Amino acid sequence: MHDETRRAIEADVTRLIHEYVWANDAQDWQACAALYTEDAVFRRPSGGDPVVGREAILASFTARPPRAQRHVMANTLVEVVSESEARVKSVIVLYMGDAAEDGLPVQDPKSPLIGTFEDRVVKTEDGWRFAERTGGLDFRP
């Protein structure tokens, strides 16, 4: 594989991560779910059973109560496996809280949470999508 192709894949996959974070913080659950393959597997950083399939992932997002949140992704490292598959590691910092009457959220005392995501992404006809997304916390809340 040419360096130019590898760098383009790294950029496209990094953009996928950023698109996901922006949609997640906007609580645009349809947009988040659309970034998964139909048969994707999602494991939340907070644990629990894996969520399997795009529709189930969407349902898991819409079932959550609304909250104020801001995800910060850092140290994203893309390992290109082929022209249609990559593995990704990222650090996540999650600030969260409840909305306040004055409009600014009140930060949750357990915030921020710090963890990691390990992803397997694949190229589809719609672009790069998450086939597997596994989150984990690095510190107990």
Backbone as numpy.savetxt, mean C-alpha at the origin, in Angstrom:
# Nx Ny Nz CAx CAy CAz Cx Cy Cz
18.37 -7.88 -19.55 17.53 -6.71 -19.55 18.42 -5.46 -19.55
18.07 -4.51 -20.37 18.82 -3.26 -20.45 18.59 -2.42 -19.20
19.60 -1.63 -18.83 19.49 -0.76 -17.67 18.31 0.20 -17.80
18.08 0.70 -19.00 16.98 1.64 -19.23 15.64 0.98 -18.91
15.46 -0.26 -19.32 14.22 -0.99 -19.05 14.06 -1.22 -17.55
15.13 -1.63 -16.89 15.09 -1.87 -15.44 14.73 -0.58 -14.70
15.35 0.53 -15.08 15.06 1.81 -14.43 13.61 2.24 -14.67
13.08 2.00 -15.85 11.69 2.34 -16.15 10.74 1.52 -15.29
11.03 0.25 -15.12 10.20 -0.61 -14.27 10.27 -0.12 -12.82
11.47 0.19 -12.35 11.63 0.70 -10.98 10.79 1.96 -10.78
10.82 2.86 -11.74 10.05 4.11 -11.64 8.55 3.83 -11.66
8.10 2.95 -12.55 6.68 2.64 -12.65 6.17 1.97 -11.38
6.95 1.08 -10.81 6.54 0.37 -9.60 6.55 1.31 -8.40
7.52 2.19 -8.32 7.54 3.19 -7.25 6.32 4.09 -7.36
5.95 4.45 -8.57 4.74 5.27 -8.77 3.50 4.52 -8.30
3.43 3.22 -8.55 2.30 2.40 -8.07 2.16 2.55 -6.55
3.26 2.44 -5.84 3.25 2.58 -4.38 2.71 3.96 -3.99
3.19 5.00 -4.67 2.75 6.36 -4.34 1.28 6.57 -4.68
0.83 6.04 -5.81 -0.60 6.16 -6.16 -1.46 5.51 -5.09
-1.02 4.36 -4.63 -1.77 3.63 -3.62 -1.87 4.44 -2.32
-0.75 5.02 -1.90 -0.73 5.78 -0.65 -1.64 7.00 -0.75
-1.58 7.72 -1.86 -2.43 8.90 -2.01 -3.91 8.51 -2.03
-4.26 7.43 -2.72 -5.66 6.97 -2.74 -6.09 6.52 -1.35
-5.20 5.82 -0.64 -5.51 5.35 0.70 -5.76 6.52 1.65
-4.90 7.52 1.62 -5.09 8.67 2.50 -6.35 9.46 2.16
-6.75 9.44 0.91 -7.99 10.10 0.49 -9.20 9.22 0.77
-8.95 8.00 1.24 -9.99 7.00 1.48 -10.82 6.75 0.22
-10.11 6.74 -0.90 -10.71 6.40 -2.19 -10.51 4.90 -2.37
-11.39 4.13 -1.76 -11.24 2.68 -1.69 -11.34 2.02 -3.05
-12.14 2.56 -3.93 -12.22 2.01 -5.29 -10.87 2.11 -5.99
-10.23 3.27 -5.86 -8.92 3.47 -6.49 -7.87 2.54 -5.87
-7.91 2.37 -4.54 -6.97 1.45 -3.88 -7.16 0.04 -4.41
-8.39 -0.44 -4.41 -8.67 -1.81 -4.83 -8.29 -2.02 -6.30
-8.45 -1.01 -7.12 -8.13 -1.13 -8.55 -6.64 -1.35 -8.78
-5.81 -1.08 -7.78 -4.37 -1.26 -7.93 -3.91 -2.67 -7.56
-4.87 -3.55 -7.27 -4.60 -4.96 -7.01 -5.05 -5.80 -8.20
-4.42 -6.95 -8.39 -4.92 -7.90 -9.39 -6.21 -8.52 -8.86
-6.96 -9.14 -9.75 -8.24 -9.77 -9.35 -8.05 -10.80 -8.25
-6.93 -11.52 -8.26 -6.70 -12.61 -7.30 -5.63 -12.26 -6.26
-5.42 -10.99 -6.03 -4.36 -10.53 -5.12 -4.58 -11.02 -3.69
-3.48 -11.03 -2.94 -3.51 -11.36 -1.52 -2.96 -10.16 -0.76
-3.73 -9.70 0.24 -3.34 -8.54 1.05 -3.29 -8.96 2.52
-2.17 -8.67 3.15 -2.00 -8.92 4.58 -1.72 -7.58 5.24
-2.62 -7.17 6.12 -2.49 -5.88 6.80 -1.29 -5.86 7.75
-0.68 -4.71 7.93 0.40 -4.61 8.90 -0.05 -4.97 10.32
-1.31 -4.70 10.63 -1.83 -4.98 11.97 -2.14 -6.46 12.20
-1.99 -7.28 11.16 -2.19 -8.72 11.31 -3.58 -9.16 10.86
-3.95 -10.36 11.29 -5.22 -10.92 10.88 -5.05 -11.84 9.69
-6.16 -12.41 9.28 -6.14 -13.32 8.14 -5.87 -12.57 6.85
-5.24 -13.23 5.88 -5.04 -12.60 4.57 -6.40 -12.31 3.92
-6.44 -11.24 3.17 -7.64 -10.89 2.39 -7.31 -11.26 0.96
-8.16 -12.10 0.36 -7.85 -12.67 -0.96 -8.87 -12.17 -1.98
-8.37 -11.58 -3.05 -9.20 -11.12 -4.15 -9.51 -9.64 -4.07
-9.55 -9.00 -5.23 -9.77 -7.55 -5.30 -11.09 -7.14 -4.63
-12.15 -7.90 -4.86 -13.45 -7.54 -4.27 -13.41 -7.64 -2.75
-12.76 -8.67 -2.23 -12.65 -8.82 -0.77 -11.77 -7.72 -0.18
-10.73 -7.33 -0.90 -9.87 -6.25 -0.45 -10.67 -4.96 -0.38
-11.47 -4.68 -1.42 -12.33 -3.50 -1.41 -13.29 -3.55 -0.23
-13.92 -4.68 0.00 -14.86 -4.82 1.13 -14.15 -4.59 2.46
-12.91 -5.04 2.58 -12.18 -4.83 3.85 -11.88 -3.36 4.08
-11.63 -2.62 3.00 -11.39 -1.18 3.14 -12.68 -0.45 3.52
-13.76 -0.76 2.84 -15.01 -0.04 3.09 -15.60 -0.38 4.46
-15.20 -1.49 5.04 -15.70 -1.89 6.36 -15.02 -1.11 7.49
-13.89 -0.50 7.21 -13.17 0.22 8.26 -13.86 1.54 8.57
-13.90 1.92 9.85 -14.45 3.24 10.16 -13.54 4.34 9.63
-14.10 5.45 9.21 -13.27 6.54 8.71 -12.32 7.06 9.80
-11.17 7.52 9.38 -10.21 8.12 10.29 -9.36 9.10 9.50
-8.77 10.03 10.20 -7.78 10.91 9.58 -6.48 10.12 9.53
-5.80 10.15 8.40 -4.57 9.38 8.27 -3.64 9.99 7.25
-2.37 9.72 7.44 -1.36 10.11 6.47 -0.28 9.04 6.50
-0.09 8.39 5.35 0.97 7.38 5.20 2.19 8.05 4.58
3.35 7.72 5.10 4.61 8.18 4.53 5.40 6.93 4.16
5.74 6.80 2.90 6.51 5.66 2.42 7.95 6.11 2.21
8.89 5.24 2.61 10.30 5.59 2.48 11.12 4.34 2.18
12.34 4.57 1.77 13.31 3.49 1.55 12.76 2.41 0.62
12.02 2.84 -0.39 11.45 1.89 -1.35 12.56 1.30 -2.20
12.61 -0.02 -2.22 13.62 -0.73 -2.99 12.91 -1.71 -3.91
13.09 -1.54 -5.21 12.46 -2.38 -6.22 13.48 -3.35 -6.77
13.17 -4.63 -6.69 14.00 -5.67 -7.30 13.26 -6.19 -8.52
13.76 -5.90 -9.69 13.12 -6.31 -10.93 13.43 -7.79 -11.16
12.38 -8.60 -11.22 12.52 -10.04 -11.45 12.52 -10.31 -12.96
11.60 -9.64 -13.65 11.49 -9.78 -15.11 10.78 -8.54 -15.62
10.51 -8.50 -16.90 9.81 -7.34 -17.46 8.35 -7.28 -17.04
7.86 -8.34 -16.37 6.46 -8.35 -15.94 6.29 -8.65 -14.45
7.38 -8.69 -13.68 7.28 -8.96 -12.25 8.40 -8.26 -11.50
8.05 -7.78 -10.30 9.05 -7.16 -9.43 8.67 -7.42 -7.98
9.67 -7.35 -7.12 9.47 -7.45 -5.67 9.90 -6.11 -5.09
9.15 -5.68 -4.07 9.37 -4.34 -3.52 9.37 -4.40 -2.00
10.26 -3.63 -1.39 10.26 -3.43 0.06 10.14 -1.94 0.31
9.33 -1.57 1.30 9.19 -0.16 1.67 8.99 -0.06 3.17
9.41 1.06 3.71 9.12 1.40 5.10 7.88 2.29 5.08
6.98 2.05 6.04 5.78 2.86 6.15 5.72 3.51 7.53
5.36 4.78 7.54 5.09 5.50 8.78 3.65 5.98 8.64
2.82 5.61 9.60 1.39 5.96 9.54 1.04 6.87 10.71
0.60 8.07 10.35 0.05 9.00 11.33 -1.46 8.88 11.22
-2.14 8.80 12.36 -3.59 8.66 12.32 -4.22 9.35 13.51
-5.51 9.60 13.39 -6.23 10.24 14.47 -7.69 10.40 14.13
-8.38 11.08 15.00 -9.81 11.35 14.82 -10.00 12.79 14.38
-11.02 13.01 13.58 -11.33 14.37 13.14 -11.74 15.21 14.35
-11.40 16.48 14.31 -11.76 17.41 15.38 -12.74 18.43 14.84
-13.44 19.10 15.74 -14.43 20.10 15.32 -13.81 21.24 14.55
-12.56 21.60 14.86 -11.93 22.73 14.17 -11.34 22.34 12.81
-11.51 21.06 12.43 -11.06 20.62 11.12 -9.74 19.90 11.12
-8.85 20.21 12.06 -7.58 19.49 12.13 -7.76 18.24 12.98
-7.26 17.11 12.52 -7.41 15.89 13.30 -6.60 15.93 14.59
-7.07 15.15 15.55 -6.34 14.97 16.80 -5.55 13.68 16.66
-4.23 13.77 16.80 -3.38 12.61 16.59 -3.63 11.55 17.65
-3.76 10.32 17.20 -3.93 9.17 18.09 -2.66 9.01 18.92
-2.79 8.72 20.24 -1.59 8.55 21.05 -0.70 7.38 20.61
-1.24 6.42 19.87 -0.44 5.31 19.36 0.26 5.66 18.05
0.02 6.86 17.56 0.57 7.30 16.29 1.90 7.99 16.54
2.89 7.84 15.68 2.85 7.09 14.43 3.17 5.61 14.64
2.68 4.83 13.70 3.04 3.42 13.61 4.12 3.29 12.54
5.08 2.41 12.78 6.17 2.23 11.83 6.24 0.76 11.45
6.31 0.50 10.17 6.36 -0.88 9.70 6.95 -0.99 8.32
6.69 -2.12 7.70 7.20 -2.39 6.37 6.13 -3.01 5.51
6.29 -2.86 4.22 5.52 -3.60 3.24 6.49 -4.37 2.37
6.13 -5.60 2.07 6.84 -6.40 1.07 5.80 -6.78 0.03
6.09 -6.45 -1.20 5.11 -6.60 -2.28 5.67 -7.45 -3.41
4.76 -8.15 -4.06 5.05 -8.75 -5.36 4.09 -8.08 -6.32
4.64 -7.42 -7.32 3.82 -6.70 -8.28 4.02 -7.32 -9.67
2.97 -7.23 -10.46 3.01 -7.80 -11.81 2.48 -6.77 -12.80
2.97 -6.86 -14.03 2.48 -5.97 -15.08 1.27 -6.61 -15.72
0.19 -5.85 -15.79 -1.06 -6.31 -16.40 -1.39 -5.41 -17.58
-2.46 -5.69 -18.24 -2.88 -4.82 -19.35 -3.27 -3.43 -18.85
-3.56 -3.31 -17.55 -3.89 -2.01 -16.95 -2.70 -1.34 -16.30
-1.52 -1.95 -16.40 -0.32 -1.40 -15.78 0.12 -2.28 -14.62
1.04 -1.78 -13.82 1.57 -2.54 -12.69 0.51 -2.61 -11.60
0.37 -3.81 -11.00 -0.62 -4.04 -9.95 -0.02 -4.92 -8.86
-0.56 -4.79 -7.66 -0.15 -5.62 -6.54 -0.75 -7.01 -6.71
0.10 -8.05 -6.72 -0.37 -9.43 -6.68 -0.35 -9.93 -5.23
0.63 -9.46 -4.48 0.72 -9.76 -3.05 1.22 -8.52 -2.35
0.58 -8.18 -1.23 1.00 -7.02 -0.43 0.97 -7.47 1.02
2.14 -7.51 1.64 2.24 -7.99 3.01 2.84 -6.91 3.89
2.06 -6.46 4.85 2.52 -5.44 5.77 2.89 -6.04 7.11
3.72 -5.34 7.83 4.10 -5.75 9.17 4.52 -4.55 9.98
4.30 -4.62 11.29 4.73 -3.54 12.17 6.13 -3.84 12.70
6.95 -2.82 12.82 8.30 -2.97 13.33 8.39 -2.71 14.83
7.38 -2.03 15.38 7.32 -1.73 16.81 5.88 -1.94 17.28
5.70 -2.41 18.50 4.36 -2.53 19.05 3.78 -1.16 19.31
2.50 -0.98 19.03 1.88 0.33 19.32 1.77 0.59 20.81
